[in-house]
């Protein structure tokens, strides 16, 4: 007897230096963020940002595993938000969901390609230069 393969979708999202990878499959609504259930994440802002795509699609039908690395906690949360939205659109194949997400916030489905500009010589930061005082 052959075992039927279940559908699994894996996507990634990026924000600054943070990269999030999301695995989504049919399930009972478990959302795990960096080996912690999303309900137990202490930072309310991070929890809100990560759960933002669930306004458009109920997570009770899916099991979602989110793993992030690099960057800070806000960058990781925003990368996870992008990856979750991409995974939901790909898993459901719903064009109206994609349209609603794009109208709400384009950053939900499109990675933020901006990166930190490297520091140059003769200055404190990427663009700032040391000033000379004449007094």
VMD Tcl script that draws the C-alpha trace (Angstrom):
set ca {
  {0.00 0.00 0.00}
  {1.42 3.38 -1.04}
  {1.47 6.21 1.41}
  {0.04 9.46 0.04}
  {2.47 12.36 0.20}
  {1.20 15.45 1.95}
  {1.76 18.87 0.41}
  {4.54 20.89 2.04}
  {5.59 24.36 0.94}
  {8.92 25.92 1.94}
  {9.55 29.64 1.39}
  {12.02 32.25 2.55}
  {11.83 35.94 3.36}
  {14.57 38.52 3.83}
  {14.83 41.83 5.65}
  {18.17 43.59 6.22}
  {20.51 40.81 7.42}
  {17.71 38.56 8.66}
  {16.57 35.49 6.73}
  {13.45 33.51 7.64}
  {12.54 30.07 6.33}
  {8.96 28.85 6.66}
  {7.58 25.34 6.23}
  {3.81 25.06 5.93}
  {1.60 21.98 5.72}
  {-1.96 20.88 6.53}
  {-2.45 20.62 10.24}
  {-4.17 21.80 13.39}
  {-2.94 25.38 13.62}
  {0.45 25.07 15.32}
  {2.68 28.08 14.68}
  {6.25 27.65 15.91}
  {8.64 30.62 15.77}
  {12.31 29.76 16.46}
  {11.43 26.57 18.39}
  {8.84 28.44 20.51}
  {5.07 28.38 20.01}
  {3.96 31.81 18.79}
  {1.58 32.13 21.77}
  {4.56 31.97 24.15}
  {6.69 34.63 22.41}
  {7.08 37.39 25.00}
  {7.60 40.43 22.75}
  {4.12 41.60 21.75}
  {5.40 43.61 18.79}
  {7.23 40.60 17.34}
  {4.15 38.45 17.90}
  {1.94 41.02 16.12}
  {4.30 41.39 13.14}
  {4.67 37.63 12.67}
  {0.92 36.99 12.95}
  {-0.08 39.83 10.60}
  {-0.61 37.57 7.53}
  {-3.18 35.57 9.56}
  {-5.63 38.50 9.24}
  {-6.20 37.32 5.66}
  {-6.05 33.54 6.08}
  {-6.87 31.55 9.23}
  {-3.85 29.64 10.60}
  {-6.09 26.96 12.14}
  {-5.85 24.86 8.96}
  {-2.03 24.85 8.77}
  {1.03 23.85 10.77}
  {3.69 26.53 10.31}
  {7.34 26.19 11.31}
  {9.38 29.41 11.19}
  {13.17 29.47 11.55}
  {15.12 32.71 11.42}
  {18.77 33.69 11.63}
  {20.84 36.84 11.23}
  {19.89 40.42 11.97}
  {17.96 41.66 14.97}
  {14.65 40.53 16.37}
  {12.57 43.08 14.39}
  {14.32 42.22 11.13}
  {13.69 38.53 11.86}
  {10.03 39.21 12.60}
  {9.57 41.15 9.36}
  {11.39 38.47 7.36}
  {9.14 35.82 8.96}
  {6.05 37.88 8.07}
  {7.12 38.00 4.42}
  {7.91 34.28 4.33}
  {4.57 33.33 5.95}
  {2.59 35.44 3.49}
  {4.46 33.90 0.54}
  {3.89 30.40 1.92}
  {0.15 30.98 2.45}
  {-0.29 32.27 -1.11}
  {1.72 29.39 -2.59}
  {0.04 26.73 -0.45}
  {-3.52 27.87 -1.09}
  {-2.97 28.98 -4.68}
  {-5.53 31.73 -4.10}
  {-5.17 34.73 -6.44}
  {-7.57 36.87 -4.41}
  {-5.49 36.30 -1.25}
  {-2.40 37.45 -3.14}
  {-4.21 40.54 -4.40}
  {-5.48 41.42 -0.90}
  {-2.01 41.02 0.61}
  {-0.45 43.23 -2.06}
  {-3.09 45.92 -1.52}
  {-2.59 45.82 2.26}
  {1.22 45.95 2.19}
  {3.49 45.07 -0.71}
  {6.29 44.11 1.71}
  {4.21 41.06 2.69}
  {5.00 39.31 -0.59}
  {8.11 41.11 -1.85}
  {11.44 40.90 -0.02}
  {12.93 44.20 1.08}
  {16.10 44.39 -0.99}
  {17.62 47.32 0.90}
  {20.87 46.49 2.68}
  {23.18 48.44 4.97}
  {25.75 50.44 3.01}
  {29.32 49.56 4.00}
  {31.47 52.07 5.85}
  {34.15 53.83 3.80}
  {37.56 55.13 4.85}
  {38.01 58.76 6.01}
  {34.68 58.79 7.79}
  {32.68 57.65 10.79}
  {29.91 55.94 8.84}
  {29.02 55.10 5.26}
  {28.45 58.72 4.17}
  {29.53 60.87 7.14}
  {32.99 62.41 7.02}
  {35.25 63.78 9.75}
  {35.01 67.56 9.95}
  {37.89 69.98 10.39}
  {37.61 72.79 12.89}
  {39.42 76.07 12.17}
  {39.15 77.52 15.67}
}
mol new
graphics top color blue
foreach p $ca { graphics top sphere $p radius 0.5 }
foreach p [lrange $ca 0 end-1] q [lrange $ca 1 end] { graphics top cylinder $p $q radius 0.2 }
display resetview
